[in-house]
Amino acid sequence: DAHEGEVFAVKFSPSGSVFTTGGGDRVVKIWELQGAKASQRDVLRGSNGGTMAIEFDSQERYILTASNDFAGRVWSVSDQRLRHTLTGHSNKVLAAKFLGETGRVVTGSNDRTLKVWDLKNRACIRTIFAGSSCNDLVTIDGVGANIISGHYDKRIRFWDIRSESSCNEITLHGKVTSLSLSPDGTYLLSSSRDDMLKLIDLRMNQVTGTFCSDGFRLALDYCRACFSPDGQYVTCGSFDGTVFVWNTNSTRVEKTLKEHTNPVIACTWHPQGTHIVSCDKLRRVIIWGDPVY
């Protein structure tokens, strides 16, 4: 068992040397991958709630988390110290991302706002009123000016944080549970409670592909789908414990990975595409080697 209770979040570091998990037991764990097994390296403590999302900065110096105790947090990887606690949201924080190399981060919450934080000055420098609970967000440029957020009201919203209102939005047919950006930044993958994943071409802001399957069903409002590192595949876990892998181009199911016996909440790809790690509602984390071959 990786955690005491649900495992909500799992994320590989940019180099693939470690991956992190977070769950309902209020700790974040760092694991080293050894073949098809993992050994626990460090534990990050200091959160007062479950960890809903995890992110590394590009240099792997810091780990950012979103927590259901209404806060975001930043730890330094080298000494496992809690560096920043970002308080100001009035409901669960479900998403958090570094804004490039700017020293800023953005968080998204059930309180229907996005907040931009300046870590150096330890301050919230911008609150964006999004109109609906935010389940996930992605940043689409290195300077952190453009953000895409996914919401309970079935909408995906596009923001330039220098302006007051969203520049654009796309409406889907279910609550948006996650967003993932393709490696080249041209496509957005969304998952939603109509049990479909959508491929959105960001150059046209249009849905260009749909991923679904008999037996595929999202278990929770915060289930996470993701692209493979080469963009050739998309992955998401299902209510019955199956991890589905679709081919991005054909939109067909390429593979189903069956080992979990409980709903799968999130998954992450190794940066070289050699492994998928998935986590479920009952403490388990599973490592899949050669996931599509």
C-alpha positions as CSV (number, residue, x, y, z in Angstrom):
1,D,0.0,0.0,0.0
2,A,1.4,3.4,-1.1
3,H,-0.8,5.5,1.3
4,E,-3.3,5.1,4.1
5,G,-6.5,5.6,2.0
6,E,-7.2,7.0,-1.4
7,V,-4.3,7.9,-3.7
8,F,-5.5,11.0,-5.6
9,A,-2.3,12.1,-7.4
10,V,0.8,10.7,-9.1
11,K,3.4,12.5,-11.1
12,F,6.8,11.6,-12.6
13,S,9.6,14.2,-12.3
14,P,10.8,15.7,-15.6
15,S,13.9,13.5,-15.7
16,G,12.0,10.4,-14.7
17,S,14.4,9.7,-11.8
18,V,11.6,9.7,-9.3
19,F,7.8,9.9,-9.1
20,T,5.6,11.3,-6.4
21,T,2.2,10.3,-4.9
22,G,-0.3,12.1,-2.8
23,G,-3.4,10.9,-1.1
24,G,-5.9,11.3,1.7
25,D,-3.3,10.6,4.4
26,R,-1.9,14.2,4.2
27,V,1.6,13.2,3.1
28,V,3.4,13.3,-0.3
29,K,5.8,10.5,-1.0
30,I,8.8,10.5,-3.4
31,W,9.6,7.1,-4.9
32,E,12.6,5.9,-6.9
33,L,11.9,3.6,-9.8
34,Q,13.9,0.4,-10.0
35,G,12.8,-1.7,-12.9
36,A,9.2,-2.5,-12.4
37,K,9.4,-1.8,-8.7
38,A,9.6,1.4,-6.6
39,S,11.3,2.2,-3.3
40,Q,10.2,5.0,-1.0
41,R,12.8,7.7,-0.9
42,D,11.3,10.6,1.0
43,V,8.1,11.8,2.7
44,L,6.9,15.4,2.6
45,R,4.8,16.4,5.6
46,G,3.1,19.5,6.6
47,S,-0.2,19.4,4.8
48,N,-3.5,19.4,6.8
49,G,-5.5,17.8,4.1
50,G,-5.4,15.3,1.2
51,T,-3.2,16.0,-1.8
52,M,-5.3,16.4,-5.0
53,A,-2.6,17.3,-7.5
54,I,1.2,17.3,-7.7
55,E,3.6,19.2,-10.0
56,F,7.4,19.5,-10.3
57,D,9.2,22.6,-11.5
58,S,11.3,22.0,-14.6
59,Q,14.6,21.9,-12.6
60,E,13.2,19.4,-10.1
61,R,14.1,21.6,-7.2
62,Y,10.5,22.1,-6.0
63,I,7.3,20.2,-5.7
64,L,3.9,22.0,-5.8
65,T,0.7,20.5,-4.4
66,A,-3.0,21.3,-4.4
67,S,-4.7,20.3,-1.2
68,N,-8.3,19.9,0.0
69,D,-7.5,21.9,3.1
70,F,-8.0,25.0,0.9
71,A,-4.2,25.5,0.4
72,G,-1.4,25.0,-2.1
73,R,2.1,24.1,-0.9
74,V,5.7,24.2,-2.2
75,W,8.4,21.9,-0.9
76,S,12.1,21.9,-1.8
77,V,13.1,18.4,-3.0
78,S,16.7,18.5,-1.7
79,D,15.8,18.8,2.0
80,Q,12.1,18.0,2.0
81,R,11.3,21.3,3.7
82,L,7.9,23.0,3.3
83,R,8.8,26.4,1.8
84,H,5.4,28.0,1.1
85,T,1.8,27.5,2.2
86,L,-0.5,29.4,-0.2
87,T,-3.7,30.3,1.8
88,G,-6.6,32.4,0.5
89,H,-8.9,30.0,-1.2
90,S,-12.2,29.3,0.6
91,N,-12.7,25.8,-0.6
92,K,-10.7,22.7,-1.8
93,V,-7.7,23.4,-4.1
94,L,-7.8,20.8,-6.9
95,A,-5.2,22.1,-9.3
96,A,-1.8,23.8,-9.1
97,K,0.9,24.6,-11.7
98,F,4.2,26.4,-11.9
99,L,4.0,29.4,-14.3
100,G,7.2,28.6,-16.3
101,E,10.3,29.9,-14.6
102,T,8.7,33.1,-13.4
103,G,8.7,32.3,-9.6
104,R,4.9,32.3,-9.8
105,V,2.3,29.5,-9.5
106,V,-1.4,29.3,-10.2
107,T,-4.0,27.4,-8.2
108,G,-7.6,26.4,-9.1
109,S,-10.3,25.8,-6.5
110,N,-13.8,24.7,-5.8
111,D,-14.4,28.3,-4.6
112,R,-14.7,29.1,-8.4
113,T,-11.5,31.2,-8.5
114,L,-8.0,30.8,-9.9
115,K,-5.2,32.5,-7.9
116,V,-1.7,33.6,-9.1
117,W,1.0,33.6,-6.4
118,D,4.4,35.3,-6.3
119,L,6.6,32.9,-4.3
120,K,9.4,35.4,-3.7
121,N,7.0,37.9,-2.1
122,R,4.8,35.2,-0.6
123,A,1.7,36.9,-1.9
124,C,-1.4,36.3,-4.0
125,I,-1.0,38.8,-6.8
126,R,-4.1,38.0,-8.8
127,T,-7.5,36.4,-8.3
128,I,-9.5,35.4,-11.3
129,F,-13.2,34.8,-10.8
130,A,-13.9,31.8,-13.1
131,G,-17.6,31.4,-12.5
132,S,-17.5,27.7,-11.7
133,S,-15.4,25.3,-9.6
134,C,-12.0,24.6,-11.2
135,N,-11.0,21.0,-11.4
136,D,-7.8,21.3,-13.4
137,L,-5.6,23.7,-15.3
138,V,-2.6,23.9,-17.6
139,T,-0.3,26.6,-18.6
140,I,0.6,27.0,-22.3
141,D,3.6,29.2,-22.5
142,G,6.9,29.6,-20.7
143,V,6.2,33.0,-19.3
144,G,3.0,31.9,-17.6
145,A,0.6,34.4,-19.1
146,N,-1.8,32.0,-20.7
147,I,-3.8,29.5,-18.7
148,I,-6.5,27.0,-19.6
149,S,-8.9,25.8,-16.9
150,G,-11.5,23.0,-16.7
151,H,-14.7,23.4,-14.7
152,Y,-17.8,21.8,-13.1
153,D,-20.1,23.8,-15.5
154,K,-18.7,21.7,-18.4
155,R,-16.7,24.5,-19.8
156,I,-13.0,24.9,-20.6
157,R,-11.9,28.5,-20.2
158,F,-8.9,30.2,-21.8
159,W,-7.2,33.1,-19.8
160,D,-4.6,35.7,-20.4
161,I,-3.8,36.5,-16.8
162,R,-3.0,40.1,-17.8
163,S,-6.7,40.7,-18.7
164,E,-9.9,40.5,-16.5
165,S,-12.0,38.1,-18.4
166,S,-11.6,34.8,-20.2
167,C,-10.6,35.2,-23.9
168,N,-12.5,32.1,-25.0
169,E,-14.3,29.0,-23.9
170,I,-15.4,25.6,-25.1
171,T,-18.4,23.7,-23.7
172,L,-18.4,19.9,-23.3
173,H,-21.1,17.5,-22.3
174,G,-20.0,16.7,-18.8
175,K,-18.1,18.2,-15.8
176,V,-14.5,18.6,-16.8
177,T,-12.3,16.4,-14.5
178,S,-8.9,17.0,-16.0
179,L,-6.8,18.7,-18.7
180,S,-3.5,17.6,-20.2
181,L,-1.3,19.5,-22.8
182,S,0.3,17.6,-25.6
183,P,4.2,17.7,-25.6
184,D,4.3,20.1,-28.6
185,G,1.6,22.4,-27.0
186,T,-0.8,22.2,-29.9
187,Y,-3.4,19.9,-28.5
188,L,-5.4,19.8,-25.2
189,L,-6.8,16.6,-23.8
190,S,-9.8,16.8,-21.6
191,S,-11.7,14.2,-19.5
192,S,-15.3,14.7,-18.5
193,R,-18.1,13.0,-16.6
194,D,-19.9,12.0,-19.8
195,D,-17.1,9.3,-19.8
196,M,-15.3,10.8,-22.8
197,L,-11.9,12.2,-23.4
198,K,-11.7,15.0,-26.0
199,L,-8.8,16.1,-28.2
200,I,-8.9,19.8,-28.8
201,D,-6.8,21.5,-31.4
202,L,-5.6,24.7,-29.8
203,R,-4.8,26.4,-33.1
204,M,-8.5,26.2,-34.1
205,N,-10.1,25.8,-30.6
206,Q,-12.1,22.9,-31.9
207,V,-12.6,19.3,-30.7
208,T,-10.9,17.1,-33.3
209,G,-11.1,13.7,-31.6
210,T,-13.1,11.7,-29.0
211,F,-11.8,8.7,-26.9
212,C,-14.3,6.4,-25.3
213,S,-14.9,2.7,-24.9
214,D,-17.4,0.1,-23.7
215,G,-16.7,-0.3,-20.0
216,F,-14.8,3.0,-19.6
217,R,-16.3,5.1,-16.9
218,L,-14.8,7.9,-14.8
219,A,-15.1,7.2,-11.1
220,L,-14.8,10.7,-9.7
221,D,-15.0,14.4,-10.4
222,Y,-11.2,14.7,-10.2
223,C,-10.1,11.6,-12.3
224,R,-7.1,12.6,-14.4
225,A,-6.2,11.7,-18.0
226,C,-2.8,12.4,-19.6
227,F,-0.8,12.3,-22.9
228,S,2.1,10.0,-23.3
229,P,5.5,12.0,-23.6
230,D,5.5,11.6,-27.4
231,G,1.9,12.5,-27.8
232,Q,1.1,9.3,-29.6
233,Y,-1.2,7.9,-26.8
234,V,-3.6,9.1,-24.2
235,T,-4.3,7.3,-20.9
236,C,-7.1,7.3,-18.3
237,G,-8.2,5.0,-15.5
238,S,-11.7,3.6,-15.2
239,F,-14.3,2.9,-12.5
240,D,-13.6,-0.8,-12.7
241,G,-9.9,-0.5,-12.2
242,T,-8.9,-0.8,-15.8
243,V,-6.3,1.7,-17.3
244,F,-7.2,2.5,-20.9
245,V,-4.5,3.5,-23.4
246,W,-5.8,5.0,-26.7
247,N,-4.0,5.8,-29.9
248,T,-4.1,9.6,-30.4
249,N,-4.3,9.5,-34.2
250,S,-6.8,6.6,-34.7
251,T,-8.7,7.3,-31.3
252,R,-8.9,3.5,-30.9
253,V,-8.1,1.6,-27.7
254,E,-4.5,0.4,-28.0
255,K,-4.3,-1.5,-24.8
256,T,-6.1,-2.1,-21.5
257,L,-4.1,-2.6,-18.3
258,K,-5.9,-4.7,-15.7
259,E,-4.5,-5.1,-12.2
260,H,-6.3,-2.6,-10.0
261,T,-9.4,-3.9,-8.2
262,N,-10.7,-0.4,-7.3
263,P,-11.4,2.8,-9.3
264,V,-8.3,4.4,-10.8
265,I,-8.0,8.1,-10.1
266,A,-4.8,9.2,-11.9
267,C,-1.9,8.0,-14.0
268,T,1.4,9.4,-15.2
269,W,3.9,8.4,-17.9
270,H,7.6,8.2,-17.5
271,P,9.2,10.9,-19.6
272,Q,10.8,8.3,-21.9
273,G,7.5,6.4,-22.3
274,T,8.9,3.3,-20.7
275,H,6.4,3.1,-17.8
276,I,3.0,4.2,-16.6
277,V,2.2,4.6,-12.9
278,S,-1.4,4.5,-11.9
279,C,-3.1,5.1,-8.5
280,D,-6.5,4.0,-7.1
281,K,-9.1,4.7,-4.5
282,L,-7.9,2.1,-2.1
283,R,-4.2,2.8,-1.4
284,R,-2.6,1.0,-4.4
285,V,-0.1,2.4,-6.8
286,I,0.8,0.1,-9.8
287,I,3.8,0.4,-12.2
288,W,3.4,-0.8,-15.7
289,G,6.5,-1.6,-17.8
290,D,6.4,-1.2,-21.6
291,P,2.8,0.0,-21.4
292,V,1.9,-0.1,-25.1
293,Y,4.0,-2.9,-26.5
